[in-house]
Amino acid sequence: MHYDERKKPMSRIKNHPNPTSERERYAILDVLRGTALLGIALANYPEFGLWTFLSPEQQSAMPTAGIDKVVRYLQYLLIDGKFYTIFSVLFGIGFSLILSRHSLSLFIRRMMILAAIGFCHMMFVWSGDILLLYAIGGLLLPLFIKLSDKALLWTASLLILLPVGLDALTEYADVDFAAPFYNAWWAKASEQGITEENFASWLRDADRYPQMFAFLVQGAYERLWEFVNGHRLPKVVGLFVFGYLISKHQYFKRLDTLPLKETFRVALAIGFPTSLLYAWSATQGHPWGLTIHSMLYAVSVIPLSLVYITGICMLYTRWHTGLRPIYTSIAASGRMALTNYISQSLIDILLFYGLGMGWGTSMGLVSIELTALTAFLFLIFLSRMWLRRFHFGPLEWIWRMLTYGRYFKIMK
């Protein structure tokens, strides 16, 4: 049910802006957001489990090395970039809903708070944080909201394809935008005593927080290099613009009227073959060159992400009653997306780092992914239990109060 603001006194709307209430939420967005969290967990856990940092020889020595090669290919085929894309589009939808309902100053304050959360997450918990980048990208979104639909579509497409041109400059004109950041990263790593030899095992052996923090400090430099090297900011802003366009027309409110089946088929026909090529290129070390690999990423990730989105929406509209328990569970995770995103990091510290059980570097890829799935199901269970008693997730609650500058009741 959509909440009608006309039922509220106008003075209250102007003087006391309110966050989205439970009555205003669109369940399909929460379902998509929860699904994206699962995909992001599957994408991030190989790094959490320190498998990504192992040498090819160390990975091949794992008991599950044979199946791990298959899982790695499937990761690039079905997961890599796809759920990050969905998550980014959903953030863009959420940002645009705030922009449409509240003042620009409130939106900027919300982004600054998100930036602070992301910075703290990156510096003190996990270097692979995405929230800081989202906050920076969100601050750029208001630059595009006055554009026409056609201009928005072109802008989003150009921003997403821009990294292909930048990679072409790197490959053919020897313009390395990320080199200074790479050098700064390894200079900081050397200061902390971190080398290529102990990089994979550092966090596994870090049984005191100062040791872990030393890795996080150089990890922040590494993350900055990753953002520049992967041209992540234009991609994110482009996806935010797509999300804004979706929100502008509120497609999520009228799923029954959308050509979901036709879109699914076209996107699958484009996205699956190109994803096969992208996965082969990724696992073979980019044999066709950086530019072709970058192009394959761009033309495979967006269509296959659209396959997931339209597929979930079709299931939601056609078998909503039969799948209600599943949808309800996944939506609970999506309603607490910020809390669950940070919680994934905390769980992984307990599982893989020396501060916890120290499983890092000891598990093959297939075991790590099964662990990721188990942890996600555990967080779904906690989310459902939490939302039975509370209106918001704990971090969502704090974010809202800081954004709107007043106390909100959390208990039901």
C-alpha positions in Angstrom: 0.0 0.0 0.0 1.4 3.4 -0.9 1.2 6.1 1.7 -0.6 9.3 0.6 1.2 12.4 2.0 -2.0 14.4 1.4 -3.5 12.8 4.5 -1.0 14.5 6.7 -1.2 18.1 7.8 0.8 20.3 5.5 2.6 22.0 8.4 3.8 18.6 9.6 5.2 17.7 6.2 7.1 21.0 5.9 8.5 21.3 9.4 9.1 17.6 10.2 10.3 15.5 7.3 9.8 11.8 7.9 11.6 8.7 6.7 9.8 6.0 4.8 7.3 4.3 7.1 6.5 0.6 7.0 3.2 1.4 5.2 5.2 3.1 2.5 7.7 0.3 1.8 7.5 -1.5 -1.5 8.1 -5.2 -0.8 9.6 -6.0 -4.1 12.5 -3.5 -3.5 13.2 -5.2 -0.2 13.2 -8.6 -1.9 15.6 -7.4 -4.6 17.8 -5.7 -2.0 17.9 -8.9 0.1 18.8 -11.0 -3.0 21.5 -8.5 -3.9 23.0 -8.9 -0.4 23.2 -12.7 -1.0 25.1 -12.1 -4.2 27.4 -9.6 -2.6 28.2 -12.0 0.1 29.1 -14.7 -2.4 31.3 -12.2 -4.2 33.0 -10.9 -1.1 33.6 -14.1 0.9 36.6 -15.3 -1.1 38.4 -12.1 -0.1 37.1 -12.4 3.5 38.3 -16.0 3.6 41.7 -14.8 2.2 41.5 -17.2 -0.7 41.7 -14.4 -3.2 45.1 -13.4 -1.7 46.6 -16.9 -2.1 49.0 -17.6 -5.0 47.8 -19.8 -7.8 50.1 -22.5 -6.4 48.5 -22.3 -3.0 45.0 -22.3 -4.4 45.9 -25.4 -6.5 47.1 -27.2 -3.4 43.7 -27.0 -1.7 41.8 -30.4 -1.5 38.9 -28.8 -3.4 41.1 -27.3 -6.1 39.3 -29.1 -8.9 35.8 -28.0 -8.0 37.2 -24.6 -7.0 38.1 -23.9 -10.6 34.5 -24.6 -11.7 33.1 -22.4 -8.8 35.5 -19.6 -9.8 34.3 -19.7 -13.4 30.7 -19.7 -12.2 31.4 -16.8 -10.0 32.5 -14.7 -12.9 29.7 -16.0 -15.0 26.8 -15.5 -12.6 27.9 -13.3 -9.7 30.8 -11.0 -10.4 29.4 -7.4 -10.8 25.8 -8.5 -11.2 24.6 -8.2 -7.7 26.8 -5.1 -7.0 24.9 -3.6 -10.1 21.5 -4.5 -8.6 22.5 -3.1 -5.2 23.7 0.1 -6.8 20.5 0.6 -8.8 18.5 0.0 -5.7 20.6 2.6 -3.8 19.9 5.0 -6.7 16.1 4.3 -6.3 16.3 4.9 -2.6 18.3 8.1 -3.0 15.9 9.4 -5.6 12.9 8.7 -3.3 14.5 10.8 -0.7 15.3 13.6 -3.2 11.7 13.6 -4.4 10.3 13.9 -0.9 12.7 16.1 1.0 15.0 19.0 0.6 18.5 18.8 -1.0 20.1 19.8 2.3 18.5 16.8 4.1 19.7 14.5 1.3 23.2 15.9 1.5 23.2 15.3 5.3 22.1 11.7 4.8 24.9 11.2 2.3 27.5 12.7 4.6 26.3 10.4 7.4 26.6 7.4 5.0 30.1 8.5 4.1 31.0 8.6 7.8 29.6 5.1 8.3 31.5 3.8 5.2 34.7 5.5 6.3 34.5 3.9 9.7 33.7 0.5 8.2 36.6 0.7 5.8 39.2 2.0 8.4 38.2 -0.1 11.4 36.4 -3.3 10.1 36.9 -4.2 6.4 38.9 -2.4 3.7 36.5 -3.6 0.9 33.8 -1.2 1.9 31.5 0.2 -0.8 29.4 2.6 1.3 31.9 5.5 1.1 31.9 5.3 -2.7 28.1 5.1 -2.7 27.9 8.3 -0.6 30.3 10.1 -2.9 28.3 8.9 -5.9 25.0 9.9 -4.2 26.3 13.4 -3.7 26.7 13.7 -7.5 23.2 12.4 -8.3 21.4 15.8 -7.9 23.5 17.0 -10.9 21.4 14.8 -13.2 17.9 15.0 -11.8 16.7 17.8 -14.1 17.5 15.9 -17.3 14.9 14.5 -19.6 14.3 10.7 -19.7 16.3 10.4 -22.9 19.2 12.5 -21.5 19.1 10.4 -18.3 19.3 7.2 -20.3 22.2 8.5 -22.4 24.0 9.8 -19.4 23.8 6.5 -17.5 24.9 4.6 -20.5 27.9 6.8 -21.2 29.0 6.8 -17.5 28.8 2.9 -17.5 30.8 2.7 -20.8 33.3 5.4 -19.8 35.6 2.9 -18.1 36.0 1.1 -21.4 37.5 4.2 -23.0 39.7 4.8 -19.9 41.0 1.3 -20.1 41.7 1.7 -23.8 43.8 4.8 -22.9 45.7 2.7 -20.4 46.2 -0.2 -22.9 47.0 1.7 -26.0 48.3 5.1 -24.9 50.1 3.9 -21.7 48.1 6.3 -19.6 47.9 4.6 -16.2 45.5 6.6 -14.0 46.0 4.3 -11.0 49.8 4.1 -10.9 50.2 6.8 -8.2 47.6 5.1 -6.0 49.2 1.7 -6.5 52.6 3.1 -5.5 51.1 4.8 -2.5 49.4 1.6 -1.5 52.6 -0.5 -1.4 54.5 2.3 0.2 52.0 2.3 3.1 52.0 -1.6 3.2 55.8 -1.5 3.5 55.5 0.9 6.4 53.2 -1.6 8.2 55.6 -4.5 7.5 53.1 -6.1 5.0 54.7 -7.7 1.9 53.6 -9.9 -0.9 54.8 -12.9 1.0 52.8 -12.3 4.2 49.8 -10.5 2.6 47.5 -13.6 2.5 48.4 -14.7 6.0 48.5 -11.4 7.8 44.9 -11.2 8.9 44.8 -15.0 9.7 47.7 -14.5 12.1 46.5 -11.2 13.5 45.3 -12.2 17.0 45.4 -8.6 18.3 43.4 -5.7 16.9 46.5 -3.4 16.3 47.8 -6.0 13.9 44.5 -6.1 12.1 44.3 -2.3 12.1 47.7 -2.1 10.5 46.4 -4.2 7.6 43.2 -2.0 7.4 45.3 1.2 7.1 47.2 -0.1 4.0 43.9 -1.7 2.9 42.3 1.8 2.7 45.1 2.8 0.3 44.5 -0.4 -1.7 40.8 0.3 -1.8 41.4 3.8 -3.2 43.6 2.2 -5.9 40.8 -0.3 -6.7 38.3 2.5 -7.1 40.6 4.4 -9.5 41.9 1.3 -11.3 38.4 -0.1 -11.8 36.9 3.3 -12.6 34.2 2.6 -10.1 32.8 6.1 -9.5 31.4 6.6 -13.1 29.9 3.1 -13.0 28.2 3.7 -9.7 26.9 7.1 -10.7 25.6 5.7 -14.0 23.7 3.0 -12.1 22.4 5.6 -9.7 21.0 7.5 -12.6 19.3 4.3 -13.9 17.8 3.9 -10.4 16.6 7.5 -10.5 15.0 6.9 -13.9 13.2 3.8 -12.5 12.1 5.7 -9.5 10.9 8.7 -11.5 8.4 6.5 -13.3 7.8 4.2 -10.2 8.0 1.1 -12.3 8.2 -0.9 -9.1 4.6 0.1 -8.3 3.1 -1.4 -11.5 5.0 -4.6 -12.2 1.9 -6.1 -13.8 1.9 -3.6 -16.6 5.6 -4.0 -17.5 6.9 -6.2 -20.3 8.9 -8.4 -17.8 8.9 -11.6 -19.9 10.0 -9.8 -23.1 12.7 -7.9 -21.2 13.9 -11.1 -19.5 14.3 -12.9 -22.8 16.1 -10.1 -24.6 18.4 -9.5 -21.6 19.2 -13.2 -21.3 19.9 -13.5 -25.0 22.5 -10.7 -24.7 23.7 -11.2 -21.1 24.4 -14.9 -20.9 26.6 -15.3 -24.0 28.6 -12.2 -23.2 28.9 -13.4 -19.6 30.3 -16.7 -20.8 33.0 -14.7 -22.7 33.7 -12.4 -19.8 34.1 -15.3 -17.4 36.5 -17.0 -19.8 38.5 -13.8 -20.2 38.6 -13.3 -16.4 39.8 -16.8 -15.6 42.4 -16.8 -18.4 44.0 -13.5 -17.5 42.4 -11.2 -20.1 43.9 -12.9 -23.3 42.1 -10.4 -25.6 43.5 -7.4 -23.7 42.2 -5.0 -21.1 39.9 -3.0 -23.4 38.0 -6.1 -24.7 37.8 -7.4 -21.1 36.4 -4.1 -19.9 33.9 -4.1 -22.8 32.8 -7.6 -22.1 32.2 -6.6 -18.4 30.0 -3.7 -19.5 27.9 -5.6 -22.0 27.4 -8.7 -19.8 26.9 -7.3 -16.3 24.0 -5.0 -17.0 21.9 -7.4 -19.1 22.4 -10.3 -16.7 21.5 -8.1 -13.8 18.4 -7.2 -15.6 17.7 -10.9 -16.1 17.8 -11.4 -12.3 15.7 -8.3 -11.6 12.9 -9.2 -14.1 13.0 -12.9 -13.2 12.5 -12.1 -9.5 9.7 -9.6 -10.4 7.9 -12.2 -12.5 8.1 -14.7 -9.7 6.8 -12.1 -7.3 3.9 -11.1 -9.5 2.8 -14.6 -10.5 3.5 -16.8 -7.5 3.6 -14.2 -4.7 1.2 -16.3 -2.4 3.0 -19.6 -2.9 6.5 -18.1 -2.4 5.4 -15.8 0.4 7.6 -17.4 3.1 10.7 -17.1 0.9 9.9 -13.5 -0.1 9.1 -12.5 3.5 12.5 -13.9 4.7 14.5 -12.3 1.9 12.7 -9.0 2.3 13.5 -8.9 6.0 17.1 -9.0 5.1 16.6 -6.3 2.5 14.9 -4.0 5.1 18.0 -4.2 7.2 20.4 -4.0 4.3 22.9 -1.6 6.0 22.9 -3.6 9.3 23.3 -6.9 7.4 26.1 -5.5 5.2 28.1 -4.4 8.2 27.2 -7.6 10.0 28.7 -9.7 7.2 32.0 -8.1 7.9 31.8 -8.7 11.6 30.9 -12.4 11.1 33.8 -12.8 8.7 36.3 -11.4 11.2 35.1 -14.0 13.7 35.4 -16.8 11.2 38.5 -16.1 9.2 40.8 -13.7 11.1 43.2 -14.3 14.0 41.0 -12.4 16.3 38.4 -15.1 15.8 38.6 -18.7 14.6 41.4 -18.1 12.2 40.0 -20.1 9.3 41.5 -17.8 6.7 43.7 -19.4 4.0 42.6 -22.9 5.1 39.4 -23.2 3.1 38.9 -23.8 -0.6 36.6 -21.6 -2.7 33.6 -24.0 -2.6 33.8 -24.3 1.2 34.0 -20.5 1.5 30.9 -20.0 -0.7 29.0 -22.6 1.4 30.0 -20.6 4.5 28.8 -17.4 2.8 25.4 -19.0 2.1 25.1 -20.3 5.7 26.0 -16.9 7.1 23.4 -15.2 4.9 20.7 -17.6 6.1 21.7 -16.9 9.7 21.4 -13.2 9.1 17.9 -13.7 7.5 16.9 -15.6 10.7 18.2 -12.7 12.9 16.5 -10.1 10.6 13.1 -11.8 10.9 13.5 -12.1 14.7 14.6 -8.5 15.0 11.8 -7.1 12.9 9.1 -8.9 14.9 10.0 -6.5 17.8 11.4 -3.5 16.1 10.5 -1.1 13.3 14.0 -0.7 11.9 17.4 -2.4 11.9 19.8 -0.9 14.5 22.0 0.9 12.0 19.0 2.0 9.9 17.5 3.4 13.1 20.7 5.4 13.9 21.1 6.6 10.3 17.5 7.9 10.3 17.8 9.7 13.6 21.0 11.4 12.5 19.5 12.3 9.2 16.2 13.8 10.5 17.7 15.1 13.7 15.2 13.7 16.1 14.3 10.5 18.0 12.3 7.7 16.4 10.6 5.0 18.3 12.3 1.7 17.4 10.2 -0.9 19.3 6.8 -1.9 18.0 
